[in-house]
Amino acid sequence: MTNIPETGRTRRVQIRLVVIQILVVSFLLTLGGRLWYLQVRNGEEYAEKASGNRVQRVVEPAVRGSILDARGAPIADNETKLVVSASRTDLMKMPDEGKAVLGKLADVLGMDRDEVADKVRLCDSKTPQPCWNGSPYQPIPITDEASTKQALQIHERSEDFPGITAEPTAVRRYPSPGGANTGQVLGYLSPVTDDEVRRAQDTDSPYLRADHIGRSGLEREYDKQLRGKAGVTSYEVDKLGRVLGKAESDKAEPGSHLVTSIDARVQRVAEYELNKAMKDARKVWDKNTNAYYKADSGAVVVMENKTGRIVSMASNPTYDPNAWVGGIDAKEYDRLTGKKSNYPLLNRAIQGQAAPGSIFKVIPTTAAVNAGYDFNGRYPCPSSYSIGNQTFTNFESKPYGAISLGKALEVSCDTVFYKLSHDQWAKDGGNKPKKNPKDWFYKTAHQFGLGKKTGVDLPNEVTGRVPDRQWKKDYWKANKDTWCKQGKRNGTYTERIAYENCHEGMQLRAGDSVNYSIGQGDTLVTPIQMATIYSAIANGGTLYDPTVGKAIISADGKKVEKIKPKSHGKLPMSGRTRDQIDEALAGVATRGTADWRFGGWPHDKIPMHAKTSTAEVYGKQTTSWFATYTKEYSVVMTISQGGTGSGASAPAVRKIYNALYGVSPDGTVDNKKALLPEPQKNLPKIGPDAQFEAPKTEKYKPQKR
């Protein structure tokens, strides 16, 4: 055996020690670097993930505030129901994605298995209703009509129903006091989507995944105030989900209540009479089309003249907003959104556009006076008026000789307005307009508030249309290519019109101005616009923003925020002109086109003013309009394809006034029967815990016609 010198052995030991030291130091440096990476560089990220693993949040939905009529009767509130919900997150973790559980649940609830399965699938562009359009992490309601027995079965057999809950829950309710539907005004709710949650994160009113939000009507317009703030409690849990303690807790804050100017009693009358008028119109034969009038849709607005507050707003066809509560089924969804039912979700009082016809004539009357014509001057009213080879006739071709502008309003003489408008068109340069044409008739319409929104506190209001020079140019640019492609100089009638529009469609022609002067042609208005205008004539000239909301009251009743009337302008007329138009409109109701509908009306006690209209629509039957006002209220009704204004709409409007003022068919006024002879000024009484003391709302008993 070879002896190794001591110095060599020592050197090898030292080398080994150095290597070990290097390895140890390297390990420590690696470990230190990793710790630095985890704790310093990515510390916040991992801390957040760690916190998420041991903190669970439980959301307590806020109780949504009620919507009340002017007297305090709830037209939207909440009721406690047993709601059965499914956790889609839990179901998706199962091997069969929860099909067996949902099948057993359907059997317990007595529902179709496919219907239950459809309720938990997520909505997209290809998935029909029913489906879930809310957050996939939020419990999905299957039914809000579970019985106590069914709920107990689910609780007692919880091992058979993982991910399924049955809990008492506050559910939205639309009680229809006195039978008043108020569907389009109220709107409806649906669950918030993930996209909406993300978009609202940085706002002053963020959403939680458990929230339901307003989708239309007042529910949408005042959603922030009604919704309140959901409560969130955070619990510390271990990795097995066992609660270790409460981390923090924010209590739910209930939403505020909205008091409206709607009177449920008047609303019911308006809805009933509008529907009855449409049914009656369908029994009348239209000799122009050789068919009964279709009367396919309509609207009515009752407005306070001195505030712009809306007492009633009805639209037909309508729908029951309760259909959306707890999720809507496929059949009902198709009915509400389909053409066959004529789109009942539309609020035609603010979204229905039509040519106004003769109720528009207060505007050209004002325009003529502003242009320098004498209100009491003499203007020819022949049976027809010709421009070149084109003839424009009076309604029913009736002549009245030389009459004043007031008389032209009273008897609704079209030819007076034809000539006035044609003369002004010629003064502005005709087909070769001056550099700065006066355009009195178009300018005045804009000053009356047409062609833009009224500012009503309801979503999705439309603007209508004033077909002035700028609109003609814009419309021509948008359609020029199509017209030029289809048009032929010597082709069919349609082809000749297209050819003419291709080459001259940007011009404001004589025929355009003549048709426009009586509210025809391309003119479009909404019922709310005309109610605002007639209300302004009644109150002396102030154009108010129409409002439904009257006050917002905190959940405890201690804080009241009144919604004050706002004006958006004045009518472009002098006080003298207003008085003259007012007198002429009174003449319409006493001796003009509407006098036969106000026979026996107590004009000495309740002066009535009115204007009838039968507006022509290309390819359709005539639109019935009736615009009216008293000292306190304006009522405007329209029925699409309903016939004449005095024939279809006027009887229903008369019935609404009868109910408002307590007028019997023979003209006797009974104040005890009057629903609202004067506008409701005070807010409803508030009791303890914000309980509103509302008188009972009786069902409407219509008078015999």
C-alpha positions in Angstrom: 0.0 0.0 0.0 1.4 3.3 -1.1 1.7 5.9 1.6 0.4 9.3 0.6 2.2 12.3 2.0 0.3 14.3 4.7 0.6 17.5 2.7 -1.2 15.9 -0.4 -4.1 14.5 1.8 -4.6 17.9 3.4 -4.7 19.6 0.0 -7.4 17.3 -1.3 -9.5 17.9 1.9 -9.2 21.6 1.4 -10.3 21.3 -2.2 -13.3 19.3 -1.2 -14.2 21.9 1.4 -13.9 24.7 -1.1 -16.2 22.9 -3.5 -18.7 22.2 -0.8 -18.5 25.9 0.3 -19.1 27.0 -3.3 -22.1 24.7 -3.7 -23.6 25.9 -0.4 -23.1 29.5 -1.3 -24.5 28.9 -4.8 -27.5 27.2 -3.3 -28.0 30.1 -0.8 -27.7 32.7 -3.6 -30.3 30.8 -5.7 -32.6 30.4 -2.8 -32.2 34.1 -1.9 -32.8 35.1 -5.5 -35.9 33.1 -5.7 -37.2 34.5 -2.4 -36.5 38.0 -3.7 -38.4 37.2 -6.9 -41.3 35.9 -5.0 -41.5 38.4 -2.2 -40.2 41.6 -3.7 -40.6 41.6 -7.5 -43.9 39.6 -7.7 -44.8 39.9 -4.0 -48.1 41.7 -4.6 -49.3 39.3 -7.2 -48.7 36.2 -5.1 -50.0 37.9 -2.0 -53.2 38.6 -3.9 -53.4 35.0 -5.1 -52.8 33.8 -1.6 -55.4 36.1 -0.2 -57.9 34.9 -2.8 -57.3 31.3 -1.7 -58.2 32.0 1.8 -60.8 34.8 1.5 -64.3 34.2 0.2 -66.9 36.9 -0.5 -70.6 36.5 0.1 -72.8 39.0 -1.6 -76.1 40.2 0.0 -78.2 41.9 -2.8 -79.6 45.3 -2.0 -83.4 45.6 -1.9 -84.5 47.6 -4.9 -86.5 50.7 -4.2 -90.2 50.9 -5.1 -91.7 53.0 -7.9 -94.9 54.8 -6.8 -97.7 56.6 -8.5 -98.4 60.2 -7.5 -100.7 59.1 -4.6 -98.2 56.6 -3.3 -99.7 53.4 -4.8 -96.8 51.0 -5.8 -96.6 50.4 -9.5 -93.3 48.5 -9.0 -92.2 46.9 -5.7 -90.8 43.7 -4.3 -92.2 40.5 -2.8 -90.5 37.7 -1.0 -90.6 34.4 -2.9 -88.9 31.0 -2.7 -86.4 31.1 -5.5 -84.6 28.0 -6.6 -81.2 28.7 -8.2 -78.4 26.7 -9.7 -74.6 27.4 -9.5 -73.3 26.9 -13.0 -69.8 26.9 -11.7 -70.6 23.8 -9.5 -72.5 22.1 -12.2 -69.7 22.4 -14.8 -67.3 20.6 -12.4 -69.4 17.5 -12.6 -68.6 14.7 -15.1 -71.9 15.2 -16.9 -71.9 19.0 -16.4 -74.8 18.7 -14.0 -77.3 17.1 -16.4 -78.4 14.5 -13.9 -78.8 17.0 -11.1 -80.9 19.3 -13.3 -83.0 16.4 -14.4 -83.8 15.5 -10.8 -84.5 19.1 -10.1 -86.9 19.4 -13.0 -88.8 16.4 -11.6 -89.1 17.9 -8.1 -90.3 21.3 -9.5 -92.7 19.7 -12.0 -90.9 21.4 -14.9 -89.8 20.2 -18.3 -86.2 18.9 -18.2 -85.2 20.8 -21.4 -86.6 24.0 -20.0 -84.5 23.7 -16.8 -81.4 22.9 -18.8 -82.0 25.8 -21.2 -82.2 28.2 -18.2 -78.6 27.6 -17.2 -77.0 27.8 -20.7 -75.2 31.1 -21.5 -76.7 33.5 -24.0 -74.8 34.4 -27.1 -75.8 35.5 -30.6 -76.7 32.0 -31.6 -78.5 30.9 -28.5 -82.3 31.5 -28.4 -84.2 32.4 -25.2 -84.5 31.1 -22.5 -80.8 31.4 -21.6 -78.7 33.2 -19.0 -77.4 36.6 -20.0 -75.9 37.4 -16.6 -72.5 36.4 -15.1 -71.7 32.7 -15.3 -70.4 33.0 -11.7 -73.8 34.2 -10.3 -76.5 31.8 -9.1 -79.0 31.3 -11.9 -82.7 31.4 -10.9 -84.6 28.4 -12.2 -88.0 29.4 -10.8 -89.4 31.9 -8.3 -92.6 30.0 -7.8 -91.3 27.1 -5.7 -93.6 25.8 -3.0 -92.5 25.3 0.6 -92.7 21.5 0.1 -90.4 21.6 -3.0 -87.9 23.8 -1.1 -87.8 21.4 1.8 -87.2 18.4 -0.6 -84.2 20.2 -2.0 -82.8 21.1 1.4 -83.4 17.6 2.9 -81.8 15.9 -0.1 -78.9 18.3 -0.5 -76.6 15.5 -1.4 -78.8 14.8 -4.5 -78.8 18.5 -5.4 -75.2 19.9 -5.2 -75.0 23.4 -6.5 -78.8 23.9 -6.0 -80.3 26.4 -3.5 -83.8 27.3 -2.5 -83.9 30.5 -0.5 -86.5 33.2 0.3 -85.5 36.2 -2.0 -86.9 39.6 -2.7 -88.3 39.5 -6.3 -89.5 42.4 -8.4 -93.2 42.8 -8.8 -95.4 45.0 -11.0 -98.8 45.0 -9.2 -100.9 47.0 -11.7 -103.0 48.9 -9.2 -106.6 49.2 -10.4 -105.6 47.3 -13.5 -103.1 50.0 -14.7 -100.4 48.2 -16.7 -97.9 51.0 -17.3 -95.6 48.5 -18.9 -93.5 50.6 -21.3 -93.2 53.4 -18.8 -91.9 51.1 -16.0 -89.6 48.9 -18.1 -88.1 45.7 -16.7 -85.0 44.2 -15.1 -82.5 41.6 -16.2 -79.1 40.3 -14.7 -76.0 42.3 -15.2 -73.5 40.8 -17.7 -69.7 40.4 -17.1 -69.0 43.0 -19.7 -71.2 45.5 -17.8 -69.4 44.6 -14.6 -66.1 45.4 -16.2 -67.2 48.6 -17.8 -68.6 49.9 -14.6 -65.6 49.1 -12.4 -64.2 52.7 -12.4 -67.5 54.5 -12.2 -69.2 55.9 -9.0 -71.8 53.1 -9.3 -70.1 49.8 -10.0 -72.0 46.6 -10.4 -71.7 43.3 -8.6 -72.3 40.0 -10.4 -75.5 39.5 -8.3 -77.1 42.7 -9.5 -80.2 43.1 -11.7 -80.4 46.3 -13.6 -83.0 48.3 -15.5 -83.2 47.6 -19.2 -85.9 50.1 -20.2 -88.3 52.7 -18.9 -88.0 54.1 -15.4 -86.2 51.0 -14.2 -83.4 52.0 -16.6 -83.6 55.8 -16.3 -83.4 55.8 -12.5 -81.5 52.5 -12.1 -78.7 54.0 -10.0 -81.1 55.4 -7.4 -83.4 52.4 -7.3 -80.6 49.8 -7.2 -79.0 50.7 -3.9 -75.7 49.1 -3.0 -75.2 45.3 -2.4 -73.6 44.2 0.8 -70.3 42.2 0.7 -69.0 40.1 3.6 -65.5 38.6 3.3 -64.7 35.4 5.3 -61.3 33.9 6.0 -61.3 30.2 5.1 -58.7 27.4 5.0 -57.9 25.4 2.0 -60.7 23.0 2.7 -63.2 25.9 2.8 -63.8 26.0 6.5 -64.5 29.5 7.9 -61.8 30.8 10.1 -63.3 34.2 10.8 -64.9 37.3 9.3 -62.4 39.6 7.5 -64.6 42.6 6.7 -68.3 43.4 6.1 -70.1 46.1 4.2 -73.8 46.1 4.8 -76.3 46.3 1.9 -77.8 49.7 1.4 -81.4 49.5 0.0 -82.3 51.5 -3.0 -84.3 54.8 -2.9 -88.0 55.0 -3.8 -89.1 56.9 -6.9 -92.4 58.8 -6.7 -93.8 59.5 -10.2 -96.4 61.9 -11.5 -98.3 59.0 -13.0 -101.8 58.6 -11.5 -102.6 54.9 -11.7 -106.4 55.6 -11.9 -105.9 58.0 -14.9 -103.4 55.5 -16.4 -106.0 52.7 -16.3 -108.6 55.0 -18.0 -106.1 56.0 -20.7 -105.1 52.4 -21.4 -108.6 51.1 -21.5 -109.9 53.9 -23.8 -107.0 53.7 -26.2 -107.5 49.9 -26.5 -111.3 50.4 -26.9 -110.8 53.1 -29.6 -108.5 50.7 -31.5 -111.0 47.9 -31.3 -113.8 50.2 -32.5 -111.7 51.5 -35.4 -111.2 47.9 -36.6 -115.0 47.7 -37.1 -115.0 50.7 -39.5 -114.7 50.2 -43.3 -112.1 52.2 -45.1 -113.5 53.0 -48.5 -110.0 54.0 -49.8 -108.5 50.6 -49.3 -111.7 48.5 -49.4 -110.8 47.0 -46.0 -111.5 47.5 -42.3 -109.0 49.9 -40.6 -106.2 47.9 -39.1 -105.6 50.2 -36.1 -102.4 48.3 -35.4 -100.8 50.5 -32.8 -101.5 53.7 -30.8 -100.4 55.9 -27.9 -101.9 58.6 -25.6 -100.2 61.1 -23.3 -101.9 63.1 -20.5 -99.7 66.0 -19.4 -99.9 68.8 -16.8 -99.7 72.1 -18.6 -97.9 74.1 -16.0 -95.2 71.6 -15.2 -94.7 69.2 -18.0 -95.3 66.3 -15.6 -96.9 63.2 -17.2 -100.1 62.0 -15.5 -100.5 59.1 -17.9 -98.6 57.6 -20.8 -100.1 54.5 -22.6 -98.8 52.6 -25.6 -100.6 49.8 -27.5 -99.8 47.0 -28.1 -98.4 46.6 -24.6 -96.9 43.8 -22.4 -96.8 42.7 -18.8 -93.3 43.5 -17.2 -93.8 40.6 -14.8 -93.0 38.4 -17.8 -89.3 39.2 -17.3 -89.2 38.4 -13.6 -87.3 35.2 -12.9 -86.3 34.8 -16.5 -88.5 34.9 -19.6 -89.5 31.8 -21.6 -88.9 31.4 -25.3 -92.5 31.7 -26.4 -93.0 35.0 -24.5 -89.7 36.4 -25.7 -90.6 35.7 -29.3 -94.0 37.4 -28.7 -92.5 40.5 -27.2 -89.8 40.9 -29.8 -91.5 39.6 -32.9 -93.1 41.4 -35.9 -96.3 39.4 -35.6 -97.2 41.0 -32.3 -96.0 44.5 -33.6 -93.2 45.0 -31.1 -95.0 45.7 -27.8 -91.8 46.6 -26.1 -91.8 49.9 -28.0 -93.1 52.9 -26.1 -94.9 54.5 -29.0 -95.5 57.7 -27.0 -91.8 58.5 -27.3 -90.6 56.1 -30.0 -93.5 56.1 -32.4 -93.0 58.5 -35.4 -95.7 59.5 -37.8 -96.7 62.4 -40.0 -98.8 64.7 -37.8 -101.2 66.0 -40.4 -103.5 68.9 -39.3 -102.5 69.0 -35.6 -99.2 70.4 -37.0 -101.0 73.5 -38.4 -100.4 75.6 -35.2 -96.8 75.7 -36.4 -97.3 77.1 -40.0 -99.9 79.5 -38.5 -97.3 80.9 -36.2 -94.7 80.9 -39.0 -97.1 82.9 -41.2 -97.6 85.5 -38.5 -93.9 85.8 -37.9 -93.3 86.2 -41.6 -95.6 89.2 -41.6 -99.0 87.8 -42.5 -102.0 89.2 -40.6 -103.7 86.6 -38.4 -107.1 88.2 -39.1 -106.4 88.8 -42.8 -108.5 87.2 -45.5 -107.0 84.2 -47.2 -108.7 82.1 -50.0 -109.8 78.6 -49.1 -110.7 76.9 -52.4 -111.3 73.2 -52.7 -107.9 72.7 -54.3 -104.6 74.3 -55.1 -102.5 73.7 -58.2 -98.8 74.0 -58.9 -98.0 73.3 -62.5 -99.7 70.0 -63.4 -100.0 68.9 -59.8 -103.2 69.5 -57.8 -103.4 69.5 -54.0 -106.9 69.2 -52.5 -108.6 70.1 -49.3 -109.6 67.2 -47.1 -112.9 66.1 -48.5 -112.4 68.9 -51.2 -114.6 71.4 -49.2 -114.2 75.2 -50.0 -114.8 77.9 -47.4 -114.2 81.2 -49.4 -111.9 83.9 -47.9 -111.2 83.2 -44.2 -108.8 84.2 -41.5 -105.9 82.1 -40.2 -108.0 81.4 -37.1 -110.9 80.1 -39.2 -108.4 78.0 -41.3 -107.3 76.3 -38.1 -110.9 75.9 -37.0 -112.2 74.2 -40.2 -108.7 72.8 -41.0 -108.5 74.4 -44.5 -105.4 72.9 -46.2 -105.4 75.2 -49.2 -104.8 78.3 -47.1 -101.6 76.8 -45.8 -100.6 75.4 -49.3 -100.6 79.0 -50.7 -98.9 80.6 -47.7 -96.1 78.0 -47.8 -95.8 78.1 -51.6 -95.5 81.9 -51.5 -92.8 81.8 -48.9 -90.9 79.1 -50.9 -91.0 81.4 -53.9 -89.8 84.4 -51.9 -86.8 82.4 -50.7 -85.8 81.8 -54.3 -87.8 78.7 -55.3 -85.6 76.1 -57.0 -82.7 78.5 -56.9 -82.7 79.5 -53.3 -81.2 82.7 -52.0 -77.9 82.6 -50.1 -79.7 83.0 -46.7 -83.3 82.0 -47.2 -85.7 82.9 -44.4 -87.4 79.4 -44.4 -90.0 80.7 -41.9 -92.0 77.5 -41.9 -89.0 75.2 -41.2 -87.3 77.5 -38.8 -90.5 77.8 -36.7 -90.9 74.0 -36.5 -87.4 73.8 -35.0 -88.3 76.6 -32.5 -91.3 74.6 -31.5 -88.9 71.8 -30.5 -89.5 69.4 -33.4 -86.6 67.5 -35.0 -85.0 66.9 -31.5 -85.7 65.1 -28.3 -88.1 66.7 -25.7 -85.9 65.7 -22.8 -88.4 63.3 -21.2 -86.9 61.2 -18.4 -87.3 57.9 -20.3 -84.6 56.2 -22.4 -84.5 55.8 -26.2 -86.7 58.8 -27.1 -86.5 59.5 -30.9 -86.3 62.9 -32.5 -88.8 62.9 -35.3 -87.9 64.9 -38.4 -88.2 68.4 -39.9 -87.6 67.9 -43.6 -85.8 71.2 -44.2 -83.1 72.0 -46.7 -80.3 70.4 -44.8 -82.2 67.2 -44.3 -83.0 67.1 -48.0 -79.3 67.3 -48.8 -78.3 64.7 -46.3 -81.0 62.3 -47.5 -80.0 62.8 -51.1 -76.4 62.0 -50.3 -77.4 58.8 -48.6 -79.7 57.6 -51.4 -78.2 59.1 -54.5 -76.4 56.0 -55.8 -79.5 53.8 -55.5 -81.8 56.4 -57.2 -79.3 56.9 -60.0 -78.9 53.1 -60.5 -82.7 52.4 -60.6 -84.0 55.6 -62.2 -85.2 55.9 -65.9 -86.4 59.0 -67.5 -89.2 57.3 -69.4 -89.6 54.2 -67.3 -92.3 53.2 -64.9 -93.7 55.6 -62.3 -91.3 54.3 -59.6 -88.4 54.5 -62.1 -89.3 58.1 -63.1 -89.4 59.2 -59.4 -86.0 57.6 -58.8 -84.6 59.4 -61.9 -86.0 62.7 -60.6 -84.6 62.2 -57.2 -81.2 61.3 -58.6 -80.9 64.6 -60.4 -83.0 66.9 -58.2 -83.4 65.1 -54.9 -81.2 67.6 -53.1 -83.6 70.5 -53.8 -86.4 71.7 -51.6 -89.1 71.7 -54.2 -92.5 73.5 -54.2 -94.4 70.3 -53.7 -92.2 69.5 -50.6 -93.1 72.8 -49.0 -96.8 72.5 -49.8 -97.1 69.0 -48.3 -95.0 70.1 -45.3 -97.3 73.0 -44.6 -100.1 70.6 -43.4 -97.8 68.1 -41.6 -97.5 65.7 -44.5 -94.7 64.6 -46.8 -91.5 63.7 -44.9 -92.5 65.3 -41.6 -92.4 63.0 -38.6 -93.3 63.7 -35.0 -93.9 61.8 -31.8 -97.0 62.0 -29.4 -94.8 63.4 -26.6 -93.6 66.2 -28.9 -97.1 67.2 -29.8 -98.2 67.0 -26.2 -95.4 69.3 -25.2 -96.3 71.8 -27.9 -100.1 71.9 -27.0 -99.2 72.0 -23.3 -97.0 75.1 -24.1 -99.9 76.8 -26.0 -102.1 76.1 -23.0 -99.7 77.5 -20.3 -98.8 80.7 -22.2 -95.8 79.6 -24.2 -93.4 77.7 -22.0 -91.9 74.4 -23.4 -91.3 72.1 -20.5 -89.2 68.9 -20.4 -91.8 66.2 -20.0 -91.1 64.3 -16.7 -92.4 61.2 -15.1 -90.2 61.3 -12.0 -91.4 63.6 -9.3 -89.2 62.8 -6.3 -86.6 60.4 -5.0 -87.1 59.3 -1.4 -84.4 57.5 0.6 -85.3 54.0 1.9 -85.8 55.3 5.4 -88.0 58.1 4.2 -85.7 60.8 5.8 -84.2 62.3 2.6 -86.5 63.7 -0.1 -85.0 65.0 -3.4 -87.7 66.7 -5.5 -87.4 66.6 -9.3 -88.4 70.1 -10.3 -89.9 71.0 -13.7 -87.4 72.3 -16.3 -88.0 74.4 -19.3 -86.2 74.1 -22.6 -87.5 77.2 -24.3 -90.5 79.4 -25.3 -92.8 79.1 -28.2 -91.8 81.6 -31.0 -95.0 83.6 -30.8 -96.2 86.8 -29.1 -98.8 86.7 -26.4 -101.3 88.1 -28.8 -100.7 85.4 -31.3 -101.0 82.7 -28.6 -104.3 84.1 -27.5 -105.6 84.1 -31.1 -104.5 80.5 -31.7 -106.0 79.6 -28.3 -109.3 81.1 -29.4 -109.2 79.3 -32.7 -108.6 75.9 -31.0 -111.5 76.6 -28.7 -113.6 77.1 -31.8 -112.5 73.6 -33.1 -114.1 72.1 -30.0 -117.3 74.2 -30.1 -118.1 74.8 -33.8 -115.3 73.2 -35.9 -114.1 69.7 -36.8 -114.4 68.4 -33.3 -117.6 70.0 -32.1 -119.7 66.9 -32.7 -117.4 65.0 -30.3 -117.9 67.5 -27.5 -121.7 67.8 -27.6 -122.9 68.5 -24.1 -119.4 69.4 -22.8 -119.5 72.0 -20.0 -117.4 74.6 -21.9 -118.5 77.4 -19.5 -116.9 75.5 -16.6 -114.1 73.7 -18.3 -113.1 75.4 -21.6 -112.0 72.8 -24.2 -109.5 73.3 -27.0 -108.8 70.8 -29.7 -107.4 70.0 -33.1 -108.2 67.0 -35.3 -106.0 65.3 -37.8 -106.2 62.6 -40.4 -102.7 62.1 -41.7 -102.0 60.3 -44.9 -99.2 57.7 -45.0 -97.9 56.2 -48.3 -98.9 52.5 -48.6 -100.9 52.5 -45.4 -104.3 53.6 -44.1 -104.6 57.1 -42.5 -103.3 57.9 -39.1 -105.8 59.3 -36.5 -104.6 62.2 -34.3 -106.4 64.2 -31.7 -104.6 67.0 -29.8 -106.5 68.8 -27.0 -106.1 70.8 -23.8 -107.9 72.4 -20.9 -106.5 74.8 -18.4 -104.9 72.0 -16.4 -104.1 69.2 -18.9 -103.2 68.4 -22.4 -104.2 65.0 -23.9 -102.8 63.8 -27.3 -103.8 60.5 -28.8 -102.8 58.8 -32.1 -103.8 55.5 -33.7 -101.8 54.2 -36.6 -104.1 53.1 -39.5 -107.0 54.1 -37.4 -109.0 56.4 -39.7 -109.9 60.0 -38.9 -108.9 62.1 -35.9 -112.5 62.9 -34.9 -113.8 59.5 -35.7 -111.3 57.2 -34.0 -109.3 59.1 -31.3 -111.7 61.8 -30.3 -114.3 59.6 -28.5 -111.5 58.1 -26.3 -110.0 61.4 -25.5 -113.4 62.7 -24.4 -113.8 59.7 -22.1 -110.4 60.5 -20.5 -111.5 64.1 -19.8 -114.8 62.8 -18.4 -112.9 60.7 -15.9 -110.4 63.5 -15.0 -113.2 66.1 -14.3 -116.1 63.9 -13.3 -118.2 64.8 -16.4 -121.2 62.7 -17.2 -122.3 62.1 -20.8 -125.0 64.8 -20.5 -122.4 67.4 -19.4 -123.1 67.3 -15.6 -120.0 67.8 -13.5 -119.7 65.7 -10.3 -116.6 66.6 -8.3 -117.0 63.4 -6.2 -116.5 61.3 -9.4 -113.6 63.4 -10.7 -110.3 61.5 -10.6 -108.0 64.5 -10.8 -109.7 67.9 -11.5 -106.5 69.6 -10.5 -102.9 68.3 -10.7 -101.5 66.4 -7.6 -99.2 68.9 -5.9 -98.2 67.1 -2.7 -96.0 64.0 -2.4 -97.7 61.0 -0.8 -97.6 60.6 2.9 -94.7 58.7 4.3 -95.2 56.5 7.4 -92.7 54.7 9.7 -89.9 52.9 7.8 -90.9 54.7 4.6 -94.3 53.0 4.3 -96.4 55.0 1.9 -100.1 55.6 2.8 -101.9 55.2 -0.6 -105.6 55.2 -1.0 -107.2 52.2 -2.6 -107.2 52.3 -6.4 -110.6 51.2 -7.7 -110.9 49.6 -11.1 -112.2 51.8 -13.9 -115.8 51.5 -14.8 -116.2 52.9 -18.3 -119.2 55.0 -19.2 -121.6 53.8 -21.8 -120.8 55.2 -25.2 
